[in-house]
Amino acid sequence: MGCPDAVRAGLLRVKGVLEVAYHPDQDLFMVRFESVLASLETIFAAVFAAGKQMGQEYFPEVVPSHPES
């Protein structure tokens, strides 16, 4: 399992996360979640923990979304 797979699996275990998609061309994840059940802090902690488990240090951040054409 590679790092993106580990991060995706870790995020999908967070209660309230509905969908996780990795975009390798941009090296970012798109995460859809239910804000009543999951917080950004919980999601960031899951990313950090998954990276650490794979021997990496990830520092997640929110990036502006672009309207899909």
All heavy atoms as a GROMACS GRO file, in nm:
protein
  530
    1MET      N    1   0.085  -0.118   0.000
    1MET     CA    2   0.000   0.000   0.000
    1MET      C    3   0.089   0.123   0.000
    1MET      O    4   0.177   0.138   0.083
    1MET     CB    5  -0.090  -0.002   0.125
    1MET     CG    6  -0.178   0.119   0.136
    1MET     SD    7  -0.279   0.128   0.287
    1MET     CE    8  -0.385  -0.012   0.271
    2GLY      N    9   0.065   0.215  -0.095
    2GLY     CA   10   0.141   0.339  -0.102
    2GLY      C   11   0.082   0.444  -0.010
    2GLY      O   12  -0.025   0.426   0.048
    3CYS      N   13   0.152   0.555   0.001
    3CYS     CA   14   0.106   0.662   0.090
    3CYS      C   15  -0.033   0.715   0.055
    3CYS      O   16  -0.116   0.731   0.143
    3CYS     CB   17   0.208   0.774   0.095
    3CYS     SG   18   0.349   0.734   0.199
    4PRO      N   19  -0.062   0.743  -0.074
    4PRO     CA   20  -0.198   0.790  -0.104
    4PRO      C   21  -0.305   0.689  -0.064
    4PRO      O   22  -0.411   0.727  -0.013
    4PRO     CB   23  -0.196   0.812  -0.255
    4PRO     CG   24  -0.054   0.841  -0.286
    4PRO     CD   25   0.025   0.753  -0.192
    5ASP      N   26  -0.276   0.561  -0.084
    5ASP     CA   27  -0.373   0.457  -0.045
    5ASP      C   28  -0.391   0.454   0.106
    5ASP      O   29  -0.502   0.437   0.156
    5ASP     CB   30  -0.328   0.319  -0.093
    5ASP     CG   31  -0.330   0.306  -0.245
    5ASP    OD1   32  -0.414   0.373  -0.309
    5ASP    OD2   33  -0.248   0.230  -0.298
    6ALA      N   34  -0.282   0.469   0.180
    6ALA     CA   35  -0.289   0.467   0.326
    6ALA      C   36  -0.367   0.588   0.378
    6ALA      O   37  -0.449   0.576   0.469
    6ALA     CB   38  -0.150   0.464   0.387
    7VAL      N   39  -0.342   0.704   0.319
    7VAL     CA   40  -0.414   0.824   0.360
    7VAL      C   41  -0.562   0.810   0.328
    7VAL      O   42  -0.648   0.840   0.412
    7VAL     CB   43  -0.354   0.951   0.293
    7VAL    CG1   44  -0.442   1.072   0.318
    7VAL    CG2   45  -0.213   0.976   0.343
    8ARG      N   46  -0.593   0.762   0.209
    8ARG     CA   47  -0.734   0.742   0.171
    8ARG      C   48  -0.802   0.646   0.267
    8ARG      O   49  -0.912   0.672   0.315
    8ARG     CB   50  -0.742   0.690   0.027
    8ARG     CG   51  -0.884   0.677  -0.022
    8ARG     CD   52  -0.887   0.639  -0.172
    8ARG     NE   53  -1.022   0.640  -0.220
    8ARG     CZ   54  -1.110   0.541  -0.202
    8ARG    NH1   55  -1.075   0.432  -0.137
    8ARG    NH2   56  -1.232   0.550  -0.250
    9ALA      N   57  -0.737   0.534   0.297
    9ALA     CA   58  -0.795   0.436   0.389
    9ALA      C   59  -0.816   0.496   0.527
    9ALA      O   60  -0.920   0.475   0.591
    9ALA     CB   61  -0.705   0.313   0.398
   10GLY      N   62  -0.719   0.574   0.574
   10GLY     CA   63  -0.732   0.639   0.705
   10GLY      C   64  -0.847   0.738   0.708
   10GLY      O   65  -0.922   0.744   0.806
   11LEU      N   66  -0.863   0.812   0.601
   11LEU     CA   67  -0.972   0.910   0.595
   11LEU      C   68  -1.109   0.842   0.590
   11LEU      O   69  -1.204   0.888   0.651
   11LEU     CB   70  -0.955   1.001   0.474
   11LEU     CG   71  -0.845   1.106   0.487
   11LEU    CD1   72  -0.819   1.171   0.352
   11LEU    CD2   73  -0.881   1.209   0.592
   12LEU      N   74  -1.117   0.732   0.518
   12LEU     CA   75  -1.245   0.662   0.508
   12LEU      C   76  -1.288   0.598   0.639
   12LEU      O   77  -1.406   0.566   0.657
   12LEU     CB   78  -1.240   0.557   0.396
   12LEU     CG   79  -1.239   0.616   0.255
   12LEU    CD1   80  -1.214   0.507   0.152
   12LEU    CD2   81  -1.369   0.691   0.225
   13ARG      N   82  -1.195   0.584   0.733
   13ARG     CA   83  -1.232   0.531   0.865
   13ARG      C   84  -1.289   0.640   0.957
   13ARG      O   85  -1.344   0.610   1.062
   13ARG     CB   86  -1.109   0.468   0.932
   13ARG     CG   87  -1.075   0.331   0.876
   13ARG     CD   88  -0.974   0.258   0.962
   13ARG     NE   89  -0.843   0.319   0.962
   13ARG     CZ   90  -0.746   0.294   0.874
   13ARG    NH1   91  -0.767   0.207   0.778
   13ARG    NH2   92  -0.630   0.353   0.884
   14VAL      N   93  -1.275   0.765   0.918
   14VAL     CA   94  -1.327   0.876   1.000
   14VAL      C   95  -1.478   0.883   0.983
   14VAL      O   96  -1.529   0.892   0.870
   14VAL     CB   97  -1.262   1.010   0.958
   14VAL    CG1   98  -1.326   1.126   1.034
   14VAL    CG2   99  -1.112   1.007   0.982
   15LYS      N  100  -1.549   0.878   1.096
   15LYS     CA  101  -1.695   0.887   1.092
   15LYS      C  102  -1.736   1.020   1.031
   15LYS      O  103  -1.689   1.126   1.073
   15LYS     CB  104  -1.751   0.875   1.233
   15LYS     CG  105  -1.901   0.873   1.238
   15LYS     CD  106  -1.951   0.856   1.380
   15LYS     CE  107  -2.103   0.855   1.381
   15LYS     NZ  108  -2.155   0.832   1.513
   16GLY      N  109  -1.820   1.014   0.930
   16GLY     CA  110  -1.867   1.136   0.863
   16GLY      C  111  -1.800   1.163   0.730
   16GLY      O  112  -1.848   1.246   0.654
   17VAL      N  113  -1.688   1.095   0.701
   17VAL     CA  114  -1.624   1.113   0.570
   17VAL      C  115  -1.703   1.031   0.469
   17VAL      O  116  -1.725   0.912   0.486
   17VAL     CB  117  -1.476   1.071   0.573
   17VAL    CG1  118  -1.419   1.066   0.432
   17VAL    CG2  119  -1.396   1.168   0.658
   18LEU      N  120  -1.748   1.098   0.365
   18LEU     CA  121  -1.835   1.036   0.265
   18LEU      C  122  -1.758   0.988   0.142
   18LEU      O  123  -1.793   0.887   0.082
   18LEU     CB  124  -1.944   1.134   0.221
   18LEU     CG  125  -2.027   1.196   0.332
   18LEU    CD1  126  -2.117   1.305   0.277
   18LEU    CD2  127  -2.108   1.088   0.402
   19GLU      N  128  -1.656   1.062   0.104
   19GLU     CA  129  -1.583   1.031  -0.019
   19GLU      C  130  -1.442   1.088  -0.011
   19GLU      O  131  -1.422   1.197   0.041
   19GLU     CB  132  -1.657   1.092  -0.138
   19GLU     CG  133  -1.592   1.071  -0.271
   19GLU     CD  134  -1.668   1.142  -0.384
   19GLU    OE1  135  -1.769   1.209  -0.358
   19GLU    OE2  136  -1.621   1.129  -0.497
   20VAL      N  137  -1.346   1.012  -0.065
   20VAL     CA  138  -1.208   1.057  -0.071
   20VAL      C  139  -1.154   1.024  -0.209
   20VAL      O  140  -1.162   0.909  -0.252
   20VAL     CB  141  -1.119   0.987   0.035
   20VAL    CG1  142  -0.976   1.034   0.024
   20VAL    CG2  143  -1.172   1.010   0.175
   21ALA      N  144  -1.103   1.124  -0.278
   21ALA     CA  145  -1.044   1.102  -0.411
   21ALA      C  146  -0.906   1.165  -0.413
   21ALA      O  147  -0.888   1.279  -0.368
   21ALA     CB  148  -1.132   1.163  -0.518
   22TYR      N  149  -0.808   1.090  -0.462
   22TYR     CA  150  -0.672   1.141  -0.476
   22TYR      C  151  -0.649   1.182  -0.620
   22TYR      O  152  -0.683   1.109  -0.713
   22TYR     CB  153  -0.571   1.034  -0.434
   22TYR     CG  154  -0.428   1.078  -0.450
   22TYR    CD1  155  -0.376   1.184  -0.376
   22TYR    CD2  156  -0.343   1.014  -0.540
   22TYR    CE1  157  -0.245   1.224  -0.389
   22TYR    CE2  158  -0.211   1.054  -0.554
   22TYR     CZ  159  -0.163   1.160  -0.479
   22TYR     OH  160  -0.034   1.201  -0.494
   23HIS      N  161  -0.590   1.298  -0.639
   23HIS     CA  162  -0.558   1.350  -0.772
   23HIS      C  163  -0.406   1.359  -0.784
   23HIS      O  164  -0.346   1.457  -0.742
   23HIS     CB  165  -0.622   1.488  -0.793
   23HIS     CG  166  -0.771   1.486  -0.780
   23HIS    ND1  167  -0.853   1.443  -0.882
   23HIS    CD2  168  -0.852   1.515  -0.676
   23HIS    CE1  169  -0.978   1.449  -0.843
   23HIS    NE2  170  -0.981   1.491  -0.718
   24PRO      N  171  -0.343   1.253  -0.839
   24PRO     CA  172  -0.196   1.248  -0.843
   24PRO      C  173  -0.133   1.360  -0.924
   24PRO      O  174  -0.022   1.405  -0.891
   24PRO     CB  175  -0.166   1.111  -0.904
   24PRO     CG  176  -0.290   1.066  -0.969
   24PRO     CD  177  -0.404   1.136  -0.900
   25ASP      N  178  -0.201   1.408  -1.028
   25ASP     CA  179  -0.144   1.516  -1.108
   25ASP      C  180  -0.128   1.645  -1.028
   25ASP      O  181  -0.041   1.727  -1.057
   25ASP     CB  182  -0.229   1.540  -1.233
   25ASP     CG  183  -0.375   1.567  -1.201
   25ASP    OD1  184  -0.430   1.504  -1.109
   25ASP    OD2  185  -0.435   1.653  -1.270
   26GLN      N  186  -0.210   1.662  -0.925
   26GLN     CA  187  -0.203   1.781  -0.840
   26GLN      C  188  -0.150   1.747  -0.701
   26GLN      O  189  -0.132   1.837  -0.619
   26GLN     CB  190  -0.341   1.845  -0.828
   26GLN     CG  191  -0.396   1.891  -0.959
   26GLN     CD  192  -0.541   1.935  -0.947
   26GLN    OE1  193  -0.608   1.909  -0.847
   26GLN    NE2  194  -0.590   2.002  -1.050
   27ASP      N  195  -0.131   1.619  -0.674
   27ASP     CA  196  -0.086   1.569  -0.544
   27ASP      C  197  -0.174   1.623  -0.430
   27ASP      O  198  -0.125   1.679  -0.332
   27ASP     CB  199   0.061   1.604  -0.520
   27ASP     CG  200   0.119   1.526  -0.403
   27ASP    OD1  201   0.071   1.413  -0.376
   27ASP    OD2  202   0.211   1.578  -0.336
   28LEU      N  203  -0.305   1.603  -0.447
   28LEU     CA  204  -0.398   1.645  -0.343
   28LEU      C  205  -0.516   1.552  -0.335
   28LEU      O  206  -0.546   1.477  -0.427
   28LEU     CB  207  -0.443   1.790  -0.362
   28LEU     CG  208  -0.523   1.829  -0.486
   28LEU    CD1  209  -0.671   1.804  -0.467
   28LEU    CD2  210  -0.502   1.977  -0.514
   29PHE      N  211  -0.581   1.557  -0.219
   29PHE     CA  212  -0.700   1.477  -0.194
   29PHE      C  213  -0.821   1.569  -0.193
   29PHE      O  214  -0.815   1.681  -0.144
   29PHE     CB  215  -0.693   1.409  -0.057
   29PHE     CG  216  -0.600   1.294  -0.052
   29PHE    CD1  217  -0.467   1.312  -0.020
   29PHE    CD2  218  -0.645   1.165  -0.078
   29PHE    CE1  219  -0.380   1.206  -0.015
   29PHE    CE2  220  -0.558   1.058  -0.074
   29PHE     CZ  221  -0.425   1.078  -0.041
   30MET      N  222  -0.932   1.519  -0.245
   30MET     CA  223  -1.060   1.585  -0.233
   30MET      C  224  -1.140   1.501  -0.134
   30MET      O  225  -1.153   1.380  -0.151
   30MET     CB  226  -1.131   1.590  -0.369
   30MET     CG  227  -1.259   1.673  -0.371
   30MET     SD  228  -1.410   1.598  -0.304
   30MET     CE  229  -1.430   1.451  -0.400
   31VAL      N  230  -1.187   1.564  -0.028
   31VAL     CA  231  -1.259   1.492   0.077
   31VAL      C  232  -1.397   1.555   0.092
   31VAL      O  233  -1.408   1.675   0.116
   31VAL     CB  234  -1.183   1.498   0.212
   31VAL    CG1  235  -1.259   1.423   0.320
   31VAL    CG2  236  -1.042   1.445   0.196
   32ARG      N  237  -1.499   1.473   0.077
   32ARG     CA  238  -1.636   1.516   0.106
   32ARG      C  239  -1.672   1.458   0.241
   32ARG      O  240  -1.654   1.338   0.264
   32ARG     CB  241  -1.734   1.464   0.000
   32ARG     CG  242  -1.765   1.561  -0.107
   32ARG     CD  243  -1.876   1.520  -0.204
   32ARG     NE  244  -1.923   1.385  -0.200
   32ARG     CZ  245  -2.043   1.347  -0.153
   32ARG    NH1  246  -2.127   1.434  -0.104
   32ARG    NH2  247  -2.079   1.220  -0.156
   33PHE      N  248  -1.724   1.544   0.329
   33PHE     CA  249  -1.758   1.495   0.462
   33PHE      C  250  -1.879   1.568   0.516
   33PHE      O  251  -1.914   1.677   0.472
   33PHE     CB  252  -1.639   1.508   0.557
   33PHE     CG  253  -1.595   1.650   0.583
   33PHE    CD1  254  -1.638   1.717   0.697
   33PHE    CD2  255  -1.511   1.716   0.496
   33PHE    CE1  256  -1.598   1.848   0.723
   33PHE    CE2  257  -1.470   1.845   0.522
   33PHE     CZ  258  -1.513   1.911   0.634
   34GLU      N  259  -1.942   1.504   0.612
   34GLU     CA  260  -2.058   1.560   0.682
   34GLU      C  261  -2.004   1.640   0.799
   34GLU      O  262  -1.951   1.584   0.896
   34GLU     CB  263  -2.145   1.443   0.730
   34GLU     CG  264  -2.283   1.478   0.770
   34GLU     CD  265  -2.366   1.540   0.658
   34GLU    OE1  266  -2.375   1.482   0.549
   34GLU    OE2  267  -2.421   1.648   0.685
   35SER      N  268  -2.015   1.773   0.792
   35SER     CA  269  -1.953   1.859   0.892
   35SER      C  270  -2.013   1.843   1.032
   35SER      O  271  -1.952   1.882   1.131
   35SER     CB  272  -1.959   2.006   0.849
   35SER     OG  273  -2.092   2.047   0.835
   36VAL      N  274  -2.130   1.784   1.040
   36VAL     CA  275  -2.191   1.759   1.171
   36VAL      C  276  -2.120   1.643   1.241
   36VAL      O  277  -2.114   1.637   1.362
   36VAL     CB  278  -2.343   1.729   1.155
   36VAL    CG1  279  -2.406   1.693   1.287
   36VAL    CG2  280  -2.414   1.847   1.092
   37LEU      N  281  -2.064   1.551   1.161
   37LEU     CA  282  -2.001   1.431   1.216
   37LEU      C  283  -1.848   1.438   1.219
   37LEU      O  284  -1.785   1.373   1.302
   37LEU     CB  285  -2.043   1.308   1.136
   37LEU     CG  286  -2.193   1.279   1.133
   37LEU    CD1  287  -2.222   1.164   1.037
   37LEU    CD2  288  -2.242   1.247   1.273
   38ALA      N  289  -1.788   1.512   1.128
   38ALA     CA  290  -1.642   1.519   1.119
   38ALA      C  291  -1.598   1.664   1.112
   38ALA      O  292  -1.664   1.747   1.050
   38ALA     CB  293  -1.593   1.444   0.995
   39SER      N  294  -1.486   1.694   1.175
   39SER     CA  295  -1.432   1.830   1.170
   39SER      C  296  -1.302   1.830   1.089
   39SER      O  297  -1.241   1.724   1.066
   39SER     CB  298  -1.403   1.879   1.312
   39SER     OG  299  -1.296   1.805   1.367
   40LEU      N  300  -1.260   1.947   1.047
   40LEU     CA  301  -1.132   1.957   0.978
   40LEU      C  302  -1.019   1.906   1.065
   40LEU      O  303  -0.927   1.841   1.016
   40LEU     CB  304  -1.105   2.102   0.936
   40LEU     CG  305  -1.181   2.151   0.814
   40LEU    CD1  306  -1.151   2.298   0.788
   40LEU    CD2  307  -1.147   2.067   0.692
   41GLU      N  308  -1.026   1.933   1.194
   41GLU     CA  309  -0.920   1.888   1.285
   41GLU      C  310  -0.910   1.736   1.285
   41GLU      O  311  -0.801   1.680   1.283
   41GLU     CB  312  -0.946   1.940   1.427
   41GLU     CG  313  -0.929   2.090   1.442
   41GLU     CD  314  -1.052   2.169   1.396
   41GLU    OE1  315  -1.161   2.112   1.375
   41GLU    OE2  316  -1.037   2.291   1.378
   42THR      N  317  -1.024   1.667   1.286
   42THR     CA  318  -1.026   1.521   1.284
   42THR      C  319  -0.970   1.468   1.153
   42THR      O  320  -0.892   1.373   1.151
   42THR     CB  321  -1.170   1.469   1.304
   42THR    OG1  322  -1.222   1.523   1.426
   42THR    CG2  323  -1.174   1.318   1.308
   43ILE      N  324  -1.009   1.531   1.043
   43ILE     CA  325  -0.960   1.490   0.911
   43ILE      C  326  -0.809   1.514   0.901
   43ILE      O  327  -0.734   1.427   0.855
   43ILE     CB  328  -1.038   1.563   0.801
   43ILE    CG1  329  -1.182   1.511   0.800
   43ILE    CG2  330  -0.971   1.546   0.665
   43ILE    CD1  331  -1.277   1.590   0.714
   44PHE      N  332  -0.764   1.630   0.946
   44PHE     CA  333  -0.620   1.660   0.942
   44PHE      C  334  -0.543   1.560   1.028
   44PHE      O  335  -0.435   1.515   0.990
   44PHE     CB  336  -0.593   1.802   0.990
   44PHE     CG  337  -0.629   1.910   0.890
   44PHE    CD1  338  -0.687   1.880   0.768
   44PHE    CD2  339  -0.603   2.042   0.920
   44PHE    CE1  340  -0.718   1.979   0.676
   44PHE    CE2  341  -0.633   2.142   0.829
   44PHE     CZ  342  -0.690   2.111   0.708
   45ALA      N  343  -0.596   1.527   1.144
   45ALA     CA  344  -0.529   1.430   1.232
   45ALA      C  345  -0.519   1.294   1.165
   45ALA      O  346  -0.417   1.225   1.177
   45ALA     CB  347  -0.604   1.419   1.365
   46ALA      N  348  -0.622   1.253   1.091
   46ALA     CA  349  -0.620   1.124   1.021
   46ALA      C  350  -0.514   1.125   0.911
   46ALA      O  351  -0.443   1.026   0.892
   46ALA     CB  352  -0.758   1.093   0.963
   47VAL      N  353  -0.501   1.234   0.838
   47VAL     CA  354  -0.398   1.246   0.734
   47VAL      C  355  -0.260   1.239   0.797
   47VAL      O  356  -0.173   1.165   0.750
   47VAL     CB  357  -0.415   1.377   0.654
   47VAL    CG1  358  -0.296   1.401   0.562
   47VAL    CG2  359  -0.545   1.375   0.576
   48PHE      N  360  -0.238   1.314   0.903
   48PHE     CA  361  -0.109   1.316   0.970
   48PHE      C  362  -0.074   1.176   1.023
   48PHE      O  363   0.038   1.128   1.003
   48PHE     CB  364  -0.110   1.418   1.085
   48PHE     CG  365   0.024   1.436   1.148
   48PHE    CD1  366   0.120   1.515   1.088
   48PHE    CD2  367   0.056   1.374   1.268
   48PHE    CE1  368   0.246   1.532   1.145
   48PHE    CE2  369   0.181   1.389   1.326
   48PHE     CZ  370   0.275   1.469   1.264
   49ALA      N  371  -0.171   1.108   1.086
   49ALA     CA  372  -0.147   0.975   1.141
   49ALA      C  373  -0.117   0.873   1.031
   49ALA      O  374  -0.027   0.790   1.046
   49ALA     CB  375  -0.268   0.930   1.223
   50ALA      N  376  -0.189   0.879   0.920
   50ALA     CA  377  -0.166   0.785   0.809
   50ALA      C  378  -0.027   0.807   0.750
   50ALA      O  379   0.044   0.711   0.720
   50ALA     CB  380  -0.273   0.801   0.702
   51GLY      N  381   0.012   0.931   0.734
   51GLY     CA  382   0.146   0.960   0.681
   51GLY      C  383   0.253   0.910   0.775
   51GLY      O  384   0.351   0.847   0.733
   52LYS      N  385   0.236   0.936   0.903
   52LYS     CA  386   0.334   0.893   1.003
   52LYS      C  387   0.348   0.741   1.003
   52LYS      O  388   0.458   0.688   1.014
   52LYS     CB  389   0.292   0.944   1.140
   52LYS     CG  390   0.400   0.934   1.244
   52LYS     CD  391   0.363   1.021   1.363
   52LYS     CE  392   0.471   1.021   1.466
   52LYS     NZ  393   0.567   1.128   1.446
   53GLN      N  394   0.237   0.671   0.985
   53GLN     CA  395   0.238   0.525   0.980
   53GLN      C  396   0.320   0.476   0.860
   53GLN      O  397   0.379   0.369   0.865
   53GLN     CB  398   0.094   0.475   0.970
   53GLN     CG  399   0.074   0.334   1.012
   53GLN     CD  400  -0.075   0.302   1.020
   53GLN    OE1  401  -0.156   0.356   0.944
   53GLN    NE2  402  -0.111   0.215   1.111
   54MET      N  403   0.324   0.556   0.753
   54MET     CA  404   0.399   0.520   0.632
   54MET      C  405   0.539   0.581   0.632
   54MET      O  406   0.609   0.576   0.532
   54MET     CB  407   0.322   0.565   0.507
   54MET     CG  408   0.188   0.499   0.490
   54MET     SD  409   0.195   0.320   0.471
   54MET     CE  410   0.274   0.306   0.314
   55GLY      N  411   0.578   0.644   0.743
   55GLY     CA  412   0.712   0.703   0.752
   55GLY      C  413   0.723   0.840   0.687
   55GLY      O  414   0.832   0.885   0.655
   56GLN      N  415   0.611   0.908   0.669
   56GLN     CA  416   0.607   1.040   0.608
   56GLN      C  417   0.547   1.140   0.707
   56GLN      O  418   0.475   1.101   0.797
   56GLN     CB  419   0.520   1.040   0.482
   56GLN     CG  420   0.562   0.943   0.376
   56GLN     CD  421   0.688   0.987   0.305
   56GLN    OE1  422   0.710   1.105   0.283
   56GLN    NE2  423   0.773   0.891   0.272
   57GLU      N  424   0.577   1.266   0.685
   57GLU     CA  425   0.512   1.371   0.764
   57GLU      C  426   0.431   1.457   0.669
   57GLU      O  427   0.487   1.520   0.579
   57GLU     CB  428   0.613   1.456   0.839
   57GLU     CG  429   0.656   1.395   0.968
   57GLU     CD  430   0.722   1.498   1.061
   57GLU    OE1  431   0.754   1.609   1.017
   57GLU    OE2  432   0.739   1.463   1.178
   58TYR      N  433   0.300   1.454   0.685
   58TYR     CA  434   0.211   1.536   0.602
   58TYR      C  435   0.152   1.646   0.689
   58TYR      O  436   0.114   1.623   0.802
   58TYR     CB  437   0.097   1.453   0.544
   58TYR     CG  438   0.142   1.349   0.445
   58TYR    CD1  439   0.100   1.218   0.457
   58TYR    CD2  440   0.226   1.382   0.340
   58TYR    CE1  441   0.141   1.121   0.365
   58TYR    CE2  442   0.267   1.287   0.249
   58TYR     CZ  443   0.224   1.157   0.262
   58TYR     OH  444   0.264   1.062   0.172
   59PHE      N  445   0.145   1.764   0.632
   59PHE     CA  446   0.085   1.878   0.699
   59PHE      C  447  -0.030   1.926   0.611
   59PHE      O  448  -0.012   2.008   0.521
   59PHE     CB  449   0.189   1.987   0.722
   59PHE     CG  450   0.302   1.939   0.810
   59PHE    CD1  451   0.421   1.897   0.753
   59PHE    CD2  452   0.287   1.933   0.947
   59PHE    CE1  453   0.524   1.850   0.833
   59PHE    CE2  454   0.389   1.885   1.028
   59PHE     CZ  455   0.508   1.844   0.971
   60PRO      N  456  -0.150   1.870   0.634
   60PRO     CA  457  -0.264   1.902   0.548
   60PRO      C  458  -0.306   2.048   0.557
   60PRO      O  459  -0.280   2.115   0.656
   60PRO     CB  460  -0.374   1.809   0.599
   60PRO     CG  461  -0.330   1.759   0.729
   60PRO     CD  462  -0.183   1.781   0.742
   61GLU      N  463  -0.368   2.093   0.451
   61GLU     CA  464  -0.422   2.228   0.447
   61GLU      C  465  -0.545   2.230   0.358
   61GLU      O  466  -0.564   2.141   0.276
   61GLU     CB  467  -0.317   2.326   0.394
   61GLU     CG  468  -0.272   2.295   0.252
   61GLU     CD  469  -0.162   2.387   0.204
   61GLU    OE1  470  -0.192   2.506   0.180
   61GLU    OE2  471  -0.049   2.340   0.192
   62VAL      N  472  -0.625   2.331   0.374
   62VAL     CA  473  -0.743   2.348   0.290
   62VAL      C  474  -0.700   2.432   0.171
   62VAL      O  475  -0.635   2.536   0.186
   62VAL     CB  476  -0.856   2.421   0.367
   62VAL    CG1  477  -0.973   2.451   0.276
   62VAL    CG2  478  -0.900   2.338   0.487
   63VAL      N  479  -0.734   2.384   0.052
   63VAL     CA  480  -0.707   2.462  -0.069
   63VAL      C  481  -0.840   2.500  -0.132
   63VAL      O  482  -0.938   2.425  -0.121
   63VAL     CB  483  -0.619   2.384  -0.170
   63VAL    CG1  484  -0.480   2.361  -0.115
   63VAL    CG2  485  -0.682   2.254  -0.210
   64PRO      N  486  -0.846   2.615  -0.194
   64PRO     CA  487  -0.972   2.657  -0.255
   64PRO      C  488  -1.016   2.558  -0.363
   64PRO      O  489  -0.933   2.507  -0.437
   64PRO     CB  490  -0.943   2.794  -0.318
   64PRO     CG  491  -0.805   2.830  -0.277
   64PRO     CD  492  -0.740   2.710  -0.216
   65SER      N  493  -1.144   2.532  -0.368
   65SER     CA  494  -1.194   2.440  -0.471
   65SER      C  495  -1.218   2.520  -0.598
   65SER      O  496  -1.245   2.639  -0.595
   65SER     CB  497  -1.321   2.372  -0.425
   65SER     OG  498  -1.421   2.468  -0.405
   66HIS      N  499  -1.205   2.449  -0.708
   66HIS     CA  500  -1.229   2.511  -0.839
   66HIS      C  501  -1.357   2.452  -0.894
   66HIS      O  502  -1.378   2.332  -0.889
   66HIS     CB  503  -1.113   2.481  -0.934
   66HIS     CG  504  -0.983   2.536  -0.886
   66HIS    ND1  505  -0.953   2.669  -0.891
   66HIS    CD2  506  -0.876   2.476  -0.828
   66HIS    CE1  507  -0.832   2.688  -0.841
   66HIS    NE2  508  -0.784   2.573  -0.802
   67PRO      N  509  -1.443   2.537  -0.949
   67PRO     CA  510  -1.566   2.485  -1.009
   67PRO      C  511  -1.530   2.387  -1.122
   67PRO      O  512  -1.443   2.415  -1.201
   67PRO     CB  513  -1.639   2.607  -1.061
   67PRO     CG  514  -1.552   2.724  -1.037
   67PRO     CD  515  -1.429   2.678  -0.964
   68GLU      N  516  -1.599   2.275  -1.123
   68GLU     CA  517  -1.571   2.176  -1.227
   68GLU      C  518  -1.644   2.218  -1.354
   68GLU      O  519  -1.757   2.261  -1.352
   68GLU     CB  520  -1.618   2.038  -1.181
   68GLU     CG  521  -1.538   1.989  -1.063
   68GLU     CD  522  -1.577   1.849  -1.022
   68GLU    OE1  523  -1.628   1.775  -1.106
   68GLU    OE2  524  -1.555   1.817  -0.905
   69SER      N  525  -1.574   2.205  -1.468
   69SER     CA  526  -1.635   2.242  -1.595
   69SER      C  527  -1.702   2.125  -1.660
   69SER      O  528  -1.672   2.016  -1.642
   69SER     CB  529  -1.532   2.295  -1.693
   69SER     OG  530  -1.414   2.338  -1.638
   0.00000   0.00000   0.00000
